[in-house]
Amino acid sequence: MAERTPDFLLGATNVYRTKNYIVKQRVTVHTDADNTSWLFSRDTYYCRTPRRDREYEAVFAGEGKRIPSSMHIRMYLN
């Protein structure tokens, strides 16, 4: 059987874990007309489950850290 890629890894720039969630960050840079740059983050919060924790631990060590950004959008999934 082929292994599937965990949903929290698809399209992620950064992934980290909190007490209740595994968080996928998709970070992008926007530069406006006067060459000012802004860092945006679209964060998706996945409820931690035993399966997701195993998948996370297979790829990462530790809890990880959030990449700071100028603005972020959050979405929560079960």
N, C-alpha and C positions, 0 to 999 in steps of 0.2 A: 504494500500500500504506500502511495506517495505521501510524504509529509507535507502538511499545509503550512504556509507562512502565517504566523499569528497576526490577527487583525490589527493589533497595536503597533506592528512594525511596518505595515504597508504605507508608503509615502512619508515615513517619519524622518524628521531631521534629528530629533532627540527623543529619548524615552526615559522616564523616571517613575519611581513608585512612591506613593504616600501610604498612610495607614489604611485607607479604604479603596484607593484607586491605583491603576497603572495609567500613566498619562503619556499620550503621544503628542509631541509638539511638531508642528509644521511651520518652520521659521522662514520668512521671506524679507527681503530688503526692498524698500521703495525709495526712490530718489525723486524729489519734486523739481520744479523748473529752476529754482535757485541753488540746485545741487545739495540740498539738505537731505540727508538720508535718515530713514525711519526703519526700525526693526519691528516687524509684525509677527505675532505668533497665533496660530489657530490651534487650540488645545482640545483634545478629545480625551475625556475621562472614562476609562473602562472600569467597572466594578471589579474588584479583585475576587477571583475564584481560585480554587485549588489548581485547575487546569491552566489558567492564565499565569499564576505564580510559577508553576513548573516551566512554562514556556519562557517567561521572563528570565528565570534563573539559568536556563539553558544557554542564554545569550549574554546576559549581563551579570556582573558581580556587584553587590551592594545595591543601595537604593537609587543612586543617581541624583542629579541636580537639574533644576529648571534653568534654561537659558533665559536671562532677563531680556525683556523687550519693551519697546515704547508703548505698545498696545497689544491686547490679546482678546481673542474670542473663545468662549468655552462651550463645549457640547458634552453632555453626560449620557453614557450608554450603559445598559445593564449587561 
